[in-house]
């Protein structure tokens, strides 16, 4: 993603909120949990705006900088469609959690069908399908953003695994609904910063069964969708919950959602901890292949979710510093990098190196992600 100002192309890099300073130019517009614009792209940040962004729980933002070329950071699903999905999920939660605790509320499955169908259509239109961007989301809207992100990533993995048509739509709906049982868990438990008591943790674990019983009692849907909700915390080795299912006994859709759920949770800021880097989350997924996760699905996941999203500032093993400029399917550890600093950390006239194809850099690796 990029934009023009006075005829100059602006590219973006992602930096942690810890390192955002006054005068930096925001590269991607930010919204609150009601999808109201907070700060528009192209604006120079003031201290009160930075404080506002931090208070909303953003883990980082895209900062714009003037250069003579572009880094094309693209949402895998366009912003307006992602926002529609967000509002659809939020509407379901808000209606149930109204002052009257409206248990008779019936989720509008036609809206859910429409938004999942449109997301699938957009994903299938892509020439290259990679999860290649840091998500910008807030603490308060975590459950809603998380549900949408898990649905999108699950659909990408489903496409890679050859799931098509109505089955793919079922996967998307199941993923969008996977955490609906959290409606029945007290907010003070969900957002507790201190360590949960044994009783509180057991209540959290009940959310998958709560959601399964609620949706199954409300909607006539395929059993696969119900099992996504019930089984998304089961583990490949049988140590999950609620029924300690293992391997192929876990619904294939649930096995996909399990990985996407854990990944998005790991990279997200929460009230009780900061999110970790995509590269670290992917390492965690890989380390638990065959333990928590189905190895076949892990293989598809690491093919489609990159460890170093475009715009990430990285240090190379030869001492150079650059910005990830392009990623390649199946070669997530070997992106193209726009080199911007020398081994002494001095700014230089940039140039590109392709870690995947350039034999001159075959021994060069990314060793560190830098804050700025």
GIZI-V287957 format. One record per residue. N is the residue number from 0. RES is the residue in one small letter. PHI is phi in radians with two decimals (none if undefined). D_LAST is the distance of its C-alpha to the last C-alpha in whole Angstrom. Layout:
n=(N N)
res=(RES RES)
phi=(PHI PHI)
d_last=(D_LAST D_LAST)
//
This chain:
n=(0 1 2 3 4 5 6 7 8 9 10 11 12 13 14 15 16 17 18 19 20 21 22 23 24 25 26 27 28 29 30 31 32 33 34 35 36 37 38 39 40 41 42 43 44 45 46 47 48 49 50 51 52 53 54 55 56 57 58 59 60 61 62 63 64 65 66 67 68 69 70 71 72 73 74 75 76 77 78 79 80 81 82 83 84 85 86 87 88 89 90 91 92 93 94 95 96 97 98 99 100 101 102 103 104 105 106 107 108 109 110 111 112 113 114 115 116 117 118 119 120 121 122 123 124 125 126 127 128 129 130 131 132 133 134 135 136 137 138 139 140 141 142 143 144 145 146 147 148 149 150 151 152 153 154 155 156 157 158 159 160 161 162 163 164 165 166 167 168 169 170 171 172 173 174 175 176 177 178 179 180 181 182 183 184 185 186 187 188 189 190 191 192 193 194 195 196 197 198 199 200 201 202 203 204 205 206 207 208 209 210 211 212 213 214 215 216 217 218 219 220 221 222 223 224 225 226 227 228 229 230 231 232 233 234 235 236 237 238 239 240 241 242 243 244 245 246 247 248 249 250 251 252 253 254 255 256 257 258 259 260 261 262 263 264 265 266 267 268 269 270 271 272 273 274 275 276 277 278 279 280 281 282 283 284 285 286 287 288 289 290 291 292 293 294 295 296 297 298 299 300 301 302 303 304 305 306 307 308 309 310 311 312 313 314 315 316 317 318 319 320 321 322 323 324 325 326 327 328 329 330 331 332 333 334 335 336 337 338 339 340 341 342 343 344 345 346 347 348 349 350 351 352 353 354 355 356 357 358 359 360 361 362 363 364 365 366 367 368 369 370 371)
res=(x x x x x x x x x x x x x x x x x x x x x x x x x x x x x x x x x x x x x x x x x x x x x x x x x x x x x x x x x x x x x x x x x x x x x x x x x x x x x x x x x x x x x x x x x x x x x x x x x x x x x x x x x x x x x x x x x x x x x x x x x x x x x x x x x x x x x x x x x x x x x x x x x x x x x x x x x x x x x x x x x x x x x x x x x x x x x x x x x x x x x x x x x x x x x x x x x x x x x x x x x x x x x x x x x x x x x x x x x x x x x x x x x x x x x x x x x x x x x x x x x x x x x x x x x x x x x x x x x x x x x x x x x x x x x x x x x x x x x x x x x x x x x x x x x x x x x x x x x x x x x x x x x x x x x x x x x x x x x x x x x x x x x x x x x x x x x x x x x x x x x x x x x x x x x x x x x x x x x x x x x x x x x x x x x x x x)
phi=(none -2.68 -2.51 -1.91 -2.42 0.95 1.38 -1.81 -1.33 -1.86 -1.93 -2.15 -2.30 -1.63 -2.33 -1.13 -1.06 -1.07 -1.99 -1.33 -2.18 -1.01 1.61 -1.15 -1.73 -1.28 -1.71 -2.44 -0.98 -2.01 -2.28 -1.54 -1.29 -1.72 1.10 -1.54 -1.10 -1.62 -2.47 -1.49 -1.07 1.60 -1.54 -1.33 -1.32 -1.85 -1.03 -1.13 -1.25 -1.09 -1.06 -1.11 -1.08 -1.11 -1.11 -1.41 1.60 -1.13 -1.36 -3.09 -2.45 -1.54 -1.87 -1.62 -2.59 -1.44 -2.54 -1.55 -2.44 -2.18 -1.95 -1.63 -1.68 -2.04 -1.14 -1.20 -2.22 -1.02 -1.04 -1.15 -1.27 -1.05 -1.16 -1.10 -1.11 -1.01 -1.16 -1.12 -1.15 -1.08 -1.04 -1.11 -1.18 -1.15 -1.12 -1.21 -1.65 -1.24 -1.04 -1.56 0.84 -1.24 -1.21 -1.49 -1.08 -1.94 -0.97 -1.40 -1.17 -1.15 -1.14 -1.10 -1.00 -1.12 -1.22 -1.16 -1.06 -1.23 -1.10 -1.05 -1.03 -1.16 -1.08 -1.21 -1.45 -1.36 -1.25 -2.18 -1.99 -2.30 -1.44 -2.31 -2.72 -1.35 -1.43 -1.80 -2.63 -1.95 -1.03 -1.08 -1.66 -0.94 -1.05 -1.22 -1.06 -1.04 -1.06 -1.20 -1.09 -1.11 -1.11 -1.12 -1.14 -1.07 -1.15 -1.06 -1.16 -1.04 -1.09 -1.06 -1.45 1.53 -1.34 -2.35 0.93 -1.12 -1.14 -1.14 -1.13 -1.05 -1.02 -1.10 -1.16 -1.05 -1.19 -1.13 -1.60 -1.01 -1.79 -1.11 -1.15 -1.18 -1.06 -1.72 -1.81 -1.01 -1.04 -1.15 -1.40 -1.03 -1.82 -1.13 -1.45 -1.39 -1.11 -1.24 -1.27 -1.02 -1.15 -1.16 -1.14 -1.10 -1.16 -1.02 -1.11 -1.27 -1.10 -1.18 -1.28 -1.00 -1.14 -1.05 -1.18 -1.14 -1.19 -1.14 -1.41 -1.84 -2.21 -1.63 -2.18 -1.17 -1.03 -0.99 -1.18 -1.05 -1.23 -1.02 -1.22 -1.26 -1.85 -1.28 -2.07 -1.27 -2.14 -1.00 -1.58 1.55 -1.70 -1.49 -2.48 -1.61 -2.03 0.92 -1.29 -2.38 0.65 -1.26 -1.24 -1.49 -0.91 -1.00 -1.15 -1.13 -1.14 -1.23 -1.09 -0.92 -1.18 -1.16 -1.10 -1.15 -1.03 -1.14 -1.14 -1.15 -1.52 -1.68 -1.23 -2.16 -1.12 -1.85 -2.90 -1.53 -1.22 -1.77 -1.24 -0.94 -1.08 -1.23 -1.14 -1.15 -1.05 -1.11 -1.05 -1.12 -1.13 -1.81 -1.11 1.47 -1.88 -1.50 -2.16 -1.16 -1.00 -1.13 -1.33 -1.04 -1.05 -1.17 -1.09 -1.24 -1.32 -1.91 -1.96 -1.53 -1.35 -2.23 -1.03 -0.95 1.70 -1.32 -1.54 -2.30 -1.86 -1.69 -1.15 -1.56 1.65 -1.33 -2.09 -2.65 -2.05 -1.07 -1.87 -2.76 -2.00 -2.26 -1.04 1.30 -2.22 -1.05 -1.48 -2.24 -1.39 -1.47 -2.18 -1.58 -1.34 -2.14 -2.43 -1.48 -1.19 -1.71 1.19 -1.53 -1.14 -2.36 -1.15 -1.16 -2.65 -1.89 -2.23 -1.86 -1.19 -1.36 -1.95 -1.45 -1.14 -1.16 -2.09 -1.12 -1.70 -1.55 -2.27 -1.43 -1.94 -2.84 -1.71 -1.77 -1.27 -2.99)
d_last=(19 19 21 22 23 25 26 22 20 17 14 12 9 8 6 8 10 10 7 9 11 14 15 12 14 14 15 17 20 20 23 25 27 30 28 28 25 23 21 21 19 19 19 17 16 18 18 21 19 16 19 21 18 17 21 21 19 17 14 11 12 11 10 12 12 15 16 20 19 18 16 19 17 21 22 24 27 27 26 29 31 28 29 33 32 30 33 36 34 34 38 39 37 38 42 43 41 43 45 48 46 47 48 50 47 47 44 44 44 44 41 39 41 40 36 36 38 36 33 35 36 33 31 34 34 31 31 28 28 24 22 19 17 15 18 17 20 21 23 27 27 26 29 29 26 26 30 29 26 28 31 29 27 31 32 30 31 35 35 34 37 39 40 41 43 44 43 39 40 41 38 36 38 38 34 34 37 36 35 37 39 37 39 41 39 39 35 35 35 33 30 31 29 31 33 35 39 41 42 39 38 41 41 37 39 41 39 40 44 44 42 44 47 46 45 48 50 49 49 50 48 48 48 45 43 44 43 40 40 42 40 36 36 39 37 39 40 42 40 39 41 43 45 44 44 43 42 44 46 43 42 40 39 38 36 34 33 33 30 28 29 27 24 23 24 22 19 20 19 23 24 25 22 18 17 16 14 17 17 18 21 22 23 25 27 28 29 31 32 36 36 34 34 36 35 36 34 31 31 31 28 26 27 26 23 20 18 14 15 14 11 9 7 9 11 14 17 18 15 14 10 10 10 13 15 18 20 23 26 27 24 21 20 21 19 18 15 14 13 12 12 15 15 15 11 13 13 15 17 16 18 18 20 21 21 24 27 26 28 26 23 26 25 21 19 15 15 12 9 6 4 0)
//
